Amino acid sequence: MSTKLRSHGKSVVVWILLAMLIFGLGGYGVSNFSGGVKSIGTVGETEITVQDYANALRQEMNAAAAQFGRPLRMEEARAIGLDRAVQGQLFGAAGLSEQANRLHLSVGDEEVGRQITSAQAFQGPTGQFDRTAYRDMIRRQGYTEAAFEARLRADIARSILQGAVAGGAVAPEVLVNTYTAYLGETRDIAFAEITEDSLPAPVGTPDDAALQAYYEAHISDFTSPEAREITYAWLTPEMMAEAVEIDEATLRETYDSRKDEFVQPERRDVSKLVFPTQEEADAGMARIAAGEATLADLAEERGLSATDISMSEQSEADIGGTAGAAVFAATDLGAIGPFETDLGPALFSVDAIYPGEETSFEDARGDIAAELAAERGRRMISDVTSDLEDRLASGATLEEMDKETAMQLGHIAFSAETTDGIAGYEAFREAATAVTAQDFPELGNLADGGVFALRLDGITPATPIPFDQVSDRVSEAWAAAELMRLKKEQADQVVAALEAGTSLVDQGLEVRSEDALIRGAFVEGAPQGLAETAFATEPDKGAVVSDAQTVFVVTPMAVHAADMNSPEMQQLSQTFSSRLGQMIGNDLVDFYAAAAQSEAGITLDSAAINAVQAQIQ
């Protein structure tokens, strides 16, 4: 058995458990394992229990689900190797635990108790350790108190061992310095675009033979994609809305209930600075009026920033009182006041004015009616969904659904490029891509509350479009390709002249420059790889770099070695040294865990693993 796991970085059992308790176990329905099989394998005498494996696998699937944006099925987890990664992690951790046991590493009850009572997941509403919550949470995960505390004790011991193995890892100084110097090097470069105007001759006009040859050489560009001939029946809220009438009273009532959406009062960006006394507020306003200070200056003198006194967008009601009325009576931007507020006398500054907006009932009526009709249409579809499903399950054809229900029949030649009509719905696209000729129509849901069912009638294979139907496209594509060929040809000649001693300027090109260019930088208006190419090119030499439409020539003018004594390079060196040291330490732990596994021996129970996976839905 050669299972080897990355075991460093966290206490595998307790922190996985705490993470699940805190963030939830959404969607995987795994109950506690209490059958005859207790473990999925061992390293020496250290077992990996089925409960540990279930919890760890479930947590990794939850993490993957967060990335995918949907729950992950077990077969998907296996397809991306998630199950094997979890097994590797657990067996690696077990190898370290086995070695810790052989070395008699452990911690006392006091440390175990401290870890448990300080865990946020086990604290009650008062912020104190709640034993009832503790017992309930670990019980739901399949642990007794004794079993959980034994796992925690083993995790702490393993962490001590990991620290001892990795603690002395130090990045080699020569490697750190070499890499820092490499990253810190900068270059001064000159570059120029090869444009159509810089070509010695314009792009020619192709004859019919040249176009035909281009068409045949690039036939995939002029081929209709495979089309799936699909018949479908669908029903949308919009279709149902055609038969829905919303009375005037309901429209008016809806408008009134949502008045805040249609009537927006004037709002203003406002800053406010409150003073302890009226005299200080008056003195501050006098300084502003005399041009000696701004409201922001006065705030800064009192240890506040402009952000601290900003109130952003405010309505008159938000400010309230006489101050609100005064602020909204001001016709110009700038400081005003002082005015009395609940906190004392204050100066205000009107920083921006946003006029109020009002949409009348008559103007909003159409949108409201459409929204209410669509909502009623969704409810009507929901009411008939069961009947539609029953009809399809009983063998009704799509044509019969069209005649006997409100669903409407349609046909589409569907491909990856089709986006019109029903093909604009992602649910339909997924179903249309997956359906086979053997599938019976089933009801599916659309994002707007509609429903659909479909049938695959046949597949039209990808077919070249006749030349005479795409001759204009062929001509345009040939011209674009020929222009790029000529640009690259001219760029090669520019590079040759450059290396012979003729500068880019002397070759009549519009030259740009960048000083102190760093590795991986993006140069605006140039291909993405220009900086990378510049660093791969010797000084006073030239290179061609291009993307889909542009061609550039770049030449390094000067190379500046990294200033290893600068604060930036010192910080970079420290960061790289720390991270490399961590990586080396992690690798040492991995090697140590692998050696521990080899020495102690591994057993693996595939049946137990399959049993756990079978219960994860």
Secondary structure, DSSP 4 states (H G I P E B T S, - for coil): --------SS-HHHHHHHHHHHH--TT--PPPP-SS--EEEEETTEEEEHHHHHHHHHHHHHHHHHHHTSPPPHHHHHHTTHHHHHHHHHHHHHHHHHHHHHTT----HHHHHHHHHH-GGGB-TTSSB-HHHHHHHHHHTT--HHHHHHHHHHHHHHHHHHHHHHTT----HHHHHHHHHHHH-EEEEEEEE--GGGSSS------HHHHHHHHHHTGGGGEEPPEEEEEEEEE-HHHHHTT----HHHHHHHHHHTHHHHEE--EEEEEEEE-SSHHHHHHHHHHHHTTS--HHHHHHHTT--HHHHEEEEE-HHHH-HHHHHHHHH--SSEEEEEEEETTEEEEEEEEEEE--EE--HHHHHHHHHHHHHHHHHHHHHHHHHHHHHHHHHTT--HHHHHHHSS-EEEEEEE-TT--SGGGGSHHHHHHHHH--TTPPP--EE-TTS-EEEEEEEEEEPPEEPPGGGSHHHHHHHHHHHHHHHHHHHHHHHHHHHHHTT--TGGGT--EEEEEEEPTTPPPTTS-TTHHHHHHTS-TT--EEEE-SS-EEEEEEEEEE---TTSHHHHHHHHHHHHHHHHHHHHHHHHHHHHHHHHHH-EEE-HHHHHHHHHH--
